[in-house]
Amino acid sequence: SCGDTFLNLTMMNIWGKPEQRYQVGNETECKELCLKNCDCKSYRYNQNFSMPCWIWTQELVNLQEEYVHG
């Protein structure tokens, strides 16, 4: 454990592709994958994709708030 917690941000857009993508069964599994990786900066879970768990390990830049599709 890295001792991290998450902020739940909605309607956000992260410019740039995630460094890692995983096939998981639900959002909890995605969150746990991120928490186990001390380099994880953010994760996104979207069940509509075949690889629904996206993980960013680089610093997040150009965050866009109030993004309709976020």
C-alpha positions as CSV (number, residue, x, y, z in Angstrom):
1,S,0.0,0.0,0.0
2,C,1.2,3.5,-0.9
3,G,-1.0,5.3,1.6
4,D,-2.9,7.0,-1.1
5,T,-6.6,8.0,-1.4
6,F,-8.6,9.3,-4.3
7,L,-10.7,12.3,-5.1
8,N,-13.8,11.4,-7.1
9,L,-13.9,13.9,-9.9
10,T,-16.7,13.9,-12.4
11,M,-17.0,15.7,-15.7
12,M,-13.2,15.8,-16.1
13,N,-11.1,15.2,-19.2
14,I,-7.5,14.1,-19.0
15,W,-5.6,15.0,-22.2
16,G,-3.2,12.2,-23.1
17,K,-3.7,8.4,-23.3
18,P,-3.4,6.2,-20.2
19,E,-0.1,4.3,-19.8
20,Q,-1.8,1.1,-18.8
21,R,-5.2,-0.5,-19.7
22,Y,-6.7,-3.6,-18.0
23,Q,-9.6,-5.9,-18.4
24,V,-11.3,-6.0,-15.0
25,G,-14.8,-6.9,-13.8
26,N,-15.8,-3.7,-12.0
27,E,-14.6,-0.3,-10.8
28,T,-13.4,-1.7,-7.4
29,E,-10.9,-4.0,-9.2
30,C,-9.7,-1.0,-11.2
31,K,-9.3,1.1,-8.1
32,E,-7.4,-1.7,-6.3
33,L,-5.0,-2.1,-9.3
34,C,-4.2,1.6,-9.1
35,L,-3.7,1.6,-5.3
36,K,-1.3,-1.3,-5.6
37,N,0.8,0.7,-8.1
38,C,2.6,3.5,-6.2
39,D,3.2,5.3,-9.6
40,C,-0.5,5.4,-10.3
41,K,-1.8,9.0,-10.5
42,S,-5.3,8.4,-11.7
43,Y,-7.7,5.7,-12.9
44,R,-10.8,5.7,-15.0
45,Y,-13.3,2.9,-15.3
46,N,-15.8,2.7,-18.2
47,Q,-17.6,-0.6,-18.6
48,N,-18.4,0.3,-22.2
49,F,-14.8,-0.6,-23.3
50,S,-13.3,-4.0,-23.7
51,M,-10.4,-2.8,-21.6
52,P,-12.4,-0.7,-19.1
53,C,-9.7,0.2,-16.6
54,W,-7.4,3.0,-17.6
55,I,-4.4,3.9,-15.4
56,W,-2.2,7.0,-15.7
57,T,1.2,6.8,-14.1
58,Q,2.6,10.1,-15.4
59,E,1.9,13.5,-14.0
60,L,-1.6,14.7,-15.1
61,V,-1.5,17.9,-17.2
62,N,-4.1,19.9,-19.0
63,L,-7.0,18.7,-16.9
64,Q,-10.3,20.1,-18.2
65,E,-13.2,20.6,-15.8
66,E,-16.9,20.6,-16.7
67,Y,-16.2,18.3,-19.6
68,V,-19.5,17.0,-20.9
69,H,-18.2,13.5,-21.8
70,G,-16.0,13.2,-18.7
